Amino acid sequence: MTIHRARLGAFAFACSTLALIAASPANAQTTPADESNGDEIVVTARKSSERLQDVPISITALSGDALRDRGAAEIQDVLRSIPGLSNSGAERGLSRYNIRGLYTGASSPTTGIYLDDISLVTISTTFAGAFDPVFFDMQRIEVLKGPQGTLYGGSAMGGAIKYVSATPDLDNFGFDGAIGVSATAHGAPSYNGEAVVNVPIVAGKLALRTGLYYRRDGGYVDAEPGDVQTLARSSTDQPVYTPLRRPSLTTRSDKDINFADTWAARASLEWQPDESWSIRPQIFHQYYEQADNSHFFLGREGFVSSFRIRQPSTDEATVYSLNIDKDLGGVQLTSLTSQFDRHFTFVRDYSYFVSSLVGQIPTLAPFEPLVYPLTGFNLSDSRTSTFSQEVRIASNNPDARFKWTVGGYYSSQDDRLVQALDEPGIEALFGTDRLFFGDTFTNTKQYALFGEASFGLFEGLEVTAGVRVFEIRQVVDAINDGPLFGPRAEVTGRKSKENGVNPKFGLSYKMTPDNLLFASAAKGFRPGGPNRYPINPVTCGAALAEVGLTAAPDTFDSDSLWTYEVGTKNQFGGGRATLNASAYLTQWDDIQQSISLSCGFGFSTNVGKAEVKGFELEGRFELARGFEVGGTAAYTDAEITETALGISGLEGDAIPLVPKWAATAYAGYSAEMANGWDFNIRGEYQYQRKALYDFNDTVTVIYPGAVPGPTIANPGEFQESFEVVNLSAAVGKDGTKLRLYVNNLFDVRPLLDVDYVTGSDRARTIRPRTIGVELRQSF
């Protein structure tokens, strides 16, 4: 069982990323193509290889070369450069992504995440979010926008993020390695190193590709003794309001505590007994450890926190897969077998939270001076184990008038969350030092048959239709106990079963080989399931009554939506100019919502409706040899059209965590120098404007004696605007490249993920100004 925060929503309304990027044509920046001497990105968005500009859906793709040239280590480094994509909770392992405005706090994500077509989706809780693979030996990343339920299934209702690994070369030995170091303002240095080797074992038939990766991200938050501010509490009696400030009672004093280490390793073996076979076993392993979290206290100077204990987190994951392709003569057979294991843990200091909770309960408030000096330890341990099997057959002639894919999918996923909150010394008040214990196990089985086909009606005009028939079964077992929960409660074998049909329709017209018009209508869904946490009627009866219930529902259903989209993709001047555009309307019904109760707990249910409409533009223009400009723009108007009790948002409010405006612009220059050396420079400008973060525009103040008083304006209602400038320059010859860069040139410090409700006012920010150098060698 999780102890829910009182925050019911946030809305990341961003006019993100105007990027001024100086790079060579080989360094494609945001999308439509990674162009170098006419070469373009080939994607597998529809589970077959196609030129990006020929795919009749909205998709942003970045090649491995583009990611390396930008110095991107993970999705956070390119997030604001991908129109329509945003997230909350940027701490590694806790992110929640949304595409085109589709987000709620329910446990099922709205964005699918895949590594080589293997689902990395796990149950999302307060204590675990998305798994983020690092950009290590990546061939490209694809961000598919709009419902992808036909080919990718549930939790891709808003879209999908696809990581595509590089594959072994059967004929050529190769090596690629890099080392780098950087300095961060107000913080410790960072450094990285990686090496990948490709070894043909039997020329043309068998090859191994393997590599290692390490990265240290230096910390920039300091641990220091000092005061703790609690805005929602007053230290003086009514009517005088004075924000509560108390000594933290910590003796911790350390510099740059939020440093992190990432290790990754991968191995891929490609075996082709003959030209009709491809057999590829792969393994990818990643281990991430952050020594302390990145929140700093508000009301203090600089990046400092006064937590009493270290708050480390670890995220370890391994992906095993076996991909088999067989050419049957006009038909391609594909089998993908995978196992995904993930273990995410973190420790949090709950000292100030527990004290604040006690201080807001009239019967317990007199004991708060005795509770405040005590230290609370919260340990959360999340484990996921997923086996999946997909088999599909598809036509393999890209020039055929009729093209099709049909397949079947099965997965079994085990999720387990164990949480314990201990506060030694509080036994005198509660009868035990263990204030809460929860152990929740969920098994989810998915079965699906899917198919998609396209037919050329006449020259240039193609119609597409797809469908996915699915069944999802879930079972939950849970134990919850402790004085913050109430009498011990168990959930044993709570089950849910649902099935449905998910269709898609599309029409595209290729006016010329470089000019495409398309339109689509697609349904998206995400799985429902049992509520994983029992709501105790003893401690939460009054809170349930506040939302019109006598008991929490045992289950919640899938929610669904329809997205209608029109778009165009165009290239001119032999690829020297690219201009893509799309507009869409999404209607979302029976939205899965996380209902937070005033007793501190919550549940998921289906309530409310929303409408999302918007447009996206992408362009790239080579104005002269070596000189390139371009950019992107995205507008997303996501609005609640129907709400219910227990939801802070009202009709007409924005959906939480949805950027309304996002944009990038770039320009760059590259040139050849003497003796075979080349040179390029790059600058990047990013802008994110003031954004709604919390539905509530006021905060109720608790005065001494647990007396609620008049409200004050909520300083966390909006997230402030900010601007970021990044610069880089590189020189290279043959396989050697030296890159210099400055990120966050003006050292801006926007307050993100502001928290005024857990007893210690705090926030995080983006990484301060970082200056670095990286040397890459390949042959």
Secondary structure, DSSP 8 states (H G I E B T S, - for coil): -----S---------B--------TTS--SSS---BTTB--EE-TTSS-EEGGG-SS-EEEEEHHHHHHTT--SGGGTGGGSTTEEEE--STT--EEEETT---SSSS-SEEEEETTEE-----BTTB-------SSEEEEEEEES--HHHH-TT-SSEEEEEEE----SS--EEEEEEEEEEETTS--EEEEEEEEEEEEETTTEEEEEEEEEEEE----EE---EEEEEEEESS-TT---EEEEE------BSSTT-EEEEEEEEEEEE-SSTTEEEEEEEEEEEEEESS---EETTSSSSEE--SS---EEEEEEEEEEEEEEE-SSEEEEEEEEEEEEEEEEEEE-HHHHHHHHHTSTTTGGGHHHHTTS--EEEEEEEEEEEEEEEEEEE--TT-SEEEEEEEEEEEEEEEEEEEEE-TTTHHHHSSSEEEEEEEEEEEEEEEEEEEEEEEEETTEEEEEEEEEEEEEEEEEEEEEETTTEEEEEEEEEEEEEEEEEEEEEEEEEEETTEEEEEEEEEEEE--EE-SS---HHHHHHHHHHTT-SS--SEE--EEEEEEEEEEEEEETTTTEEEEEEEEEEEEES-EEEEE-TTS-EEEEE--EEEEEEEEEEEEEEEETTEEEEEEEEEEEEEEEE--TT----TT-B-TT--SEEEEEEEEEEEE-GGG-EEEEEEEEEEE--EE--S-SEEEEEETTTEEEEEEE-TTSEE--EEEEEEEEEEEETTEEEEEEEESTT-----EEEE-SSSS-EEE-----EEEEEEEEE-
